[in-house]
Structure formats: structure tokens, C-alpha cells
Amino acid sequence: MNLATIADLDTIKSIFAPYAKAYFPHIRQDYICRKIEANNVIIEDGVVIIFGVYKKKQKIGNMEAVRGDAHIGQIVTLSQGAGNASKVLNKFFEEVNTNVWLTVRSSNDRARSFYVKNGMKEVGSIDWASGTIPGTVYKYEI
């Protein structure tokens, strides 16, 4: 996997840009920089994955991850439908070699279908903005 460096920041921002308003209004440059510095950003074939590894048990909606499980905060691709995101995501699953969690807005049907197609299972629910934005919890289990 190609870990991002600060030199990749403008490219990462340009990959996020088309989706920023609809799906990632909360993503700021300082967050991306912190994640890059922590070696928690992958950039490969026009795909960006921002991830982390839990250091202790972590509640995710109505589910609970354990120490050592990974989580994907964001995944975004420059070219939807080209197959690159699936390739990079599955490579990520192989390399982290642990359970992987993520959450997504329940209304994001395209993303939800993508996660299922790539071996993730819908395992729980979550919500944001005081319950006004429902979400779904997904897990890839090794």
C-alpha cells in the first residue's frame, strides 16, 4: 500500500473535492494532515483511504470493536465504477489482517452496495446530528 505523505495533500484534496459537500463536509485539511503524519492515509490508483486502528474497545453505534480492530474513516475514489476502489480496499483488508469497521449514511445506497460487494456485512446502526442522520455500521471480518 502506498502511504500518503504531505506532498500528496493537494492530490488528496482534489480527490475529495467532488464529494465534499454531499458526503464529507466535516473533512478539513488539518485532519488529513494529522492522519498523514500518523501514517493513516493510503493513496493508490486515484483512491484515498483514511483509517486507524483502535487502541481500546470502541463503541460504534450499537456495536463494539475491540483493541486492534481497524476502522475506515473515509474512502473516496477519483473514478467511480472503474474498479480501482475495490482493488485498493481489498488490498487494504489483506494488509491490515484484522477486522475492519466503517460507518456510512443509510441514504448512501451506492456506498452501501460497494461495501457489501467487497465482503463487508451490515452489522449495526448509528446516527449523527442528534439522531437526524441515520447510519449503518459495516464490518469486514477476517
VMD Tcl script that draws the C-alpha trace (Angstrom):
set ca {
  {0.00 0.00 0.00}
  {1.20 3.50 -0.73}
  {1.15 5.57 2.43}
  {0.49 9.23 1.69}
  {2.96 11.99 2.50}
  {2.37 15.70 2.94}
  {3.48 16.06 -0.70}
  {0.26 14.19 -1.63}
  {-2.02 16.65 0.20}
  {-3.17 18.63 -2.86}
  {-3.91 15.42 -4.76}
  {-5.89 14.03 -1.81}
  {-7.89 17.25 -1.52}
  {-8.66 17.14 -5.26}
  {-9.94 13.54 -4.95}
  {-12.21 14.56 -2.06}
  {-13.41 17.78 -3.73}
  {-16.28 16.40 -5.88}
  {-17.81 14.67 -2.83}
  {-17.01 17.27 -0.16}
  {-20.38 18.96 0.09}
  {-22.61 15.88 -0.14}
  {-20.62 13.32 1.84}
  {-17.57 14.85 3.52}
  {-18.44 18.37 4.73}
  {-16.65 17.60 8.01}
  {-13.25 16.78 6.45}
  {-10.73 19.55 6.97}
  {-7.15 19.92 5.81}
  {-5.75 19.76 9.37}
  {-7.48 16.38 9.88}
  {-5.96 15.00 6.68}
  {-2.52 16.31 7.67}
  {-2.74 14.68 11.13}
  {-3.76 11.38 9.57}
  {-0.91 11.59 7.02}
  {1.60 12.29 9.80}
  {0.27 9.24 11.69}
  {0.72 7.04 8.56}
  {-3.04 6.50 8.39}
  {-3.71 7.62 4.81}
  {-3.34 5.44 1.74}
  {-3.32 6.89 -1.75}
  {-3.17 4.49 -4.65}
  {-4.64 4.44 -8.17}
  {-6.78 7.54 -7.51}
  {-8.21 6.07 -4.29}
  {-7.77 7.54 -0.81}
  {-8.42 5.55 2.37}
  {-8.16 7.29 5.74}
  {-8.04 4.72 8.52}
  {-6.97 3.97 12.06}
  {-6.54 1.11 14.50}
  {-8.43 1.06 17.77}
  {-6.21 1.20 20.87}
  {-9.05 0.05 23.16}
  {-12.63 -1.18 22.93}
  {-14.67 1.30 20.93}
  {-18.43 1.68 20.67}
  {-19.60 2.12 17.07}
  {-23.29 2.89 17.13}
  {-24.91 -0.16 18.69}
  {-21.81 -2.33 18.09}
  {-18.40 -2.58 19.75}
  {-14.98 -3.01 18.16}
  {-12.07 -4.42 20.12}
  {-8.49 -3.28 20.52}
  {-6.55 -3.95 17.34}
  {-9.54 -3.75 15.00}
  {-9.15 -1.25 12.16}
  {-11.63 1.36 11.06}
  {-12.02 3.26 7.83}
  {-12.97 6.86 8.39}
  {-13.19 7.74 4.72}
  {-12.72 6.07 1.36}
  {-13.03 8.06 -1.83}
  {-12.11 7.47 -5.46}
  {-11.34 9.71 -8.37}
  {-13.21 7.44 -10.81}
  {-16.36 5.73 -9.56}
  {-17.06 2.48 -11.37}
  {-13.51 1.93 -12.64}
  {-12.76 -0.87 -10.15}
  {-9.82 0.88 -8.50}
  {-11.60 1.38 -5.17}
  {-12.42 -2.33 -4.90}
  {-8.84 -3.27 -5.73}
  {-7.34 -0.88 -3.18}
  {-9.92 -1.73 -0.48}
  {-9.30 -5.46 -0.82}
  {-5.55 -4.90 -0.71}
  {-6.12 -2.88 2.47}
  {-8.11 -5.77 4.00}
  {-5.25 -8.18 3.23}
  {-2.54 -5.90 4.62}
  {-4.22 -4.90 7.89}
  {-5.18 -8.54 8.53}
  {-7.75 -7.70 11.19}
  {-11.45 -6.90 11.42}
  {-12.32 -3.61 9.70}
  {-15.25 -1.36 10.65}
  {-16.84 1.62 8.98}
  {-20.00 3.67 9.14}
  {-21.96 5.26 6.33}
  {-25.12 7.30 5.98}
  {-28.04 4.95 5.43}
  {-29.11 7.07 2.45}
  {-25.82 6.47 0.61}
  {-27.02 3.46 -1.39}
  {-24.06 3.44 -3.79}
  {-21.53 3.23 -0.96}
  {-23.55 0.63 0.91}
  {-23.73 -1.57 -2.19}
  {-19.99 -1.13 -2.72}
  {-19.18 -2.30 0.83}
  {-21.37 -5.40 0.52}
  {-19.88 -6.20 -2.90}
  {-16.44 -6.10 -1.26}
  {-17.21 -8.54 1.54}
  {-18.41 -6.25 4.31}
  {-21.53 -7.11 6.27}
  {-24.13 -4.75 7.67}
  {-23.94 -5.39 11.41}
  {-25.50 -2.43 13.20}
  {-26.79 1.10 13.21}
  {-25.56 4.54 14.22}
  {-26.83 8.08 13.89}
  {-25.39 11.57 13.78}
  {-26.64 15.12 14.37}
  {-28.75 14.23 17.41}
  {-30.42 11.34 15.61}
  {-31.41 13.27 12.48}
  {-28.94 11.44 10.17}
  {-29.31 7.64 10.33}
  {-26.32 5.49 9.52}
  {-25.29 1.90 9.08}
  {-22.34 0.06 10.62}
  {-20.37 -2.35 8.42}
  {-17.74 -4.90 9.34}
  {-15.21 -6.90 7.36}
  {-14.35 -9.94 9.41}
  {-11.18 -11.94 8.98}
}
mol new
graphics top color blue
foreach p $ca { graphics top sphere $p radius 0.5 }
foreach p [lrange $ca 0 end-1] q [lrange $ca 1 end] { graphics top cylinder $p $q radius 0.2 }
display resetview
